[in-house]
Structure formats: C-alpha cells, structure tokens
C-alpha cells in the first residue's frame, strides 16, 4: 500500500510504501474500533494513541453485561408501560364521558330552575385528562 501525505498548505508531499503486515494491522484496528483507515493512520502519525485506563476486553465485557441487564429491565418494564398507556386512554375516555354528563346535568338543573352546581376541582381533573 502506498501512503501519500499532503500538507494542508503549500507544496510538497511525502510518499511511503507500507508493508502488507502493517496494512493488515491498520485494517484490523480500523475494524475493531469502527473508525476509518485514514483516521487510524492519522492517529499513528500524530502519536495520539492513549493507553487504556483498564483492560479493554474487561471493560467491553462489563459493557456487554450492562447492556444485557438493560434489555432485561426493558422487557420487564415494557408491559407496565403498555398497561399505563391503556389506563391513561381509559381515563381520557372517562373524562370525556364525565364532561358530557356534567353538561347534561347542568342543562337539566337549568331546565328545572335549580341552582347550577359549580365544582372547580372536578372540572380541573377533567381538563387534566382531556389533554
């Protein structure tokens, strides 16, 4: 593999021939860490390699275990979320029905000449569930 390094400004470029073993190692690192080959070469040339804080394989294993645990919790939580959604929809339907019954009741009270009944707390609850 031939590597050509061009400066950002000005003229001049450096041409380097890379060995097959080095090219394979660069490709392996690129695939392992999910970065482009060009980025691996750039990091190598700028000496931006960092030493891992711990054993990388051990950390990847822990991350895998945490991901499995998260999916397990999601499986347990999902039916609860579905039930909560069903209950909230039921509450909305009941709030609409209750609003209709309250309106009908106030019309009947007006028709019968009775004093209208104001219940602000009930109306607040209905407006909460109708959103």
C-alpha positions as CSV (number, residue, x, y, z in Angstrom):
1,X,0.0,0.0,0.0
2,X,1.3,3.4,-0.9
3,X,0.7,6.2,1.5
4,X,0.8,9.8,0.3
5,X,0.9,12.6,2.9
6,X,0.0,16.1,1.6
7,X,0.4,19.3,3.7
8,X,-2.6,21.4,4.4
9,X,-0.8,24.4,2.8
10,X,1.9,24.8,0.4
11,X,3.6,22.3,-1.9
12,X,5.4,19.0,-1.2
13,X,4.2,15.6,-0.3
14,X,5.7,12.5,1.2
15,X,5.2,9.1,-0.3
16,X,5.7,6.0,1.8
17,X,5.3,2.3,0.9
18,X,3.7,0.3,3.7
19,X,4.3,-3.4,4.3
20,X,1.4,-5.8,3.9
21,X,1.6,-6.8,7.6
22,X,1.3,-3.2,8.7
23,X,-1.6,-2.7,6.3
24,X,-3.4,-5.7,7.8
25,X,-2.8,-4.4,11.3
26,X,-4.2,-1.0,10.3
27,X,-7.2,-2.6,8.8
28,X,-7.7,-4.8,11.9
29,X,-7.6,-1.7,14.2
30,X,-9.9,0.2,11.9
31,X,-12.5,-2.6,12.0
32,X,-12.1,-3.3,15.7
33,X,-12.7,0.3,16.8
34,X,-15.1,1.3,14.0
35,X,-13.0,4.1,12.6
36,X,-11.9,4.8,9.0
37,X,-8.4,3.5,8.0
38,X,-7.4,7.1,7.3
39,X,-8.1,8.0,10.9
40,X,-6.0,5.1,12.3
41,X,-3.1,6.3,10.1
42,X,-3.6,9.9,11.3
43,X,-3.6,8.8,14.9
44,X,-0.5,6.7,14.4
45,X,1.4,9.6,12.7
46,X,0.4,12.2,15.3
47,X,1.2,9.8,18.2
48,X,-2.3,10.3,19.6
49,X,-2.5,6.8,21.0
50,X,-3.8,6.7,24.5
51,X,-3.2,3.9,27.0
52,X,-6.5,2.4,28.2
53,X,-7.4,3.1,31.8
54,X,-8.2,-0.6,32.3
55,X,-8.2,-3.8,30.5
56,X,-10.2,-3.0,27.3
57,X,-11.5,-6.5,26.9
58,X,-12.7,-6.5,30.6
59,X,-14.4,-3.1,30.1
60,X,-16.1,-4.4,26.9
61,X,-17.3,-7.4,28.7
62,X,-18.8,-5.3,31.5
63,X,-20.5,-3.1,28.9
64,X,-22.0,-6.2,27.3
65,X,-23.2,-7.4,30.7
66,X,-24.8,-4.0,31.4
67,X,-26.4,-4.0,28.0
68,X,-27.9,-7.4,28.7
69,X,-29.2,-6.2,32.0
70,X,-30.7,-3.1,30.5
71,X,-32.6,-5.2,27.9
72,X,-33.8,-7.5,30.7
73,X,-35.1,-4.5,32.6
74,X,-36.7,-3.2,29.4
75,X,-38.5,-6.5,28.9
76,X,-39.9,-6.2,32.5
77,X,-40.8,-2.5,32.1
78,X,-42.4,-2.7,28.7
79,X,-45.7,-4.4,29.8
80,X,-46.1,-2.0,32.6
81,X,-45.7,0.9,30.2
82,X,-48.3,-0.6,27.9
83,X,-50.7,-1.1,30.8
84,X,-50.1,2.5,31.9
85,X,-50.9,3.7,28.4
86,X,-54.1,1.7,28.4
87,X,-55.1,3.2,31.7
88,X,-54.4,6.7,30.6
89,X,-56.5,6.2,27.5
90,X,-59.3,4.8,29.6
91,X,-59.0,7.9,31.9
92,X,-59.3,10.2,28.8
93,X,-62.4,8.4,27.6
94,X,-64.0,8.5,31.1
95,X,-63.1,12.2,31.4
96,X,-65.0,12.9,28.1
97,X,-68.0,10.9,29.3
98,X,-68.0,12.7,32.6
99,X,-67.8,16.1,30.9
100,X,-70.8,15.2,28.8
101,X,-72.7,14.0,31.9
102,X,-71.8,17.2,33.8
103,X,-73.1,19.3,30.8
104,X,-76.3,17.3,30.7
105,X,-76.7,17.7,34.4
106,X,-76.3,21.5,34.3
107,X,-78.8,21.7,31.4
108,X,-81.3,19.7,33.4
109,X,-80.8,21.8,36.5
110,X,-81.3,24.9,34.4
111,X,-84.5,23.4,32.9
112,X,-85.8,22.6,36.4
113,X,-84.9,26.0,37.7
114,X,-82.4,24.7,40.2
115,X,-79.2,26.5,41.3
116,X,-76.2,25.5,39.0
117,X,-73.6,23.4,40.8
118,X,-70.0,24.5,40.4
119,X,-67.3,22.0,41.1
120,X,-63.9,23.5,40.1
121,X,-61.9,20.6,41.4
122,X,-63.8,18.1,39.2
123,X,-63.5,20.4,36.2
124,X,-59.7,20.7,36.8
125,X,-59.4,16.9,36.8
126,X,-61.4,16.6,33.7
127,X,-59.3,19.2,31.9
128,X,-56.2,17.3,33.0
129,X,-57.3,14.0,31.5
130,X,-58.7,15.6,28.3
131,X,-55.2,16.8,27.2
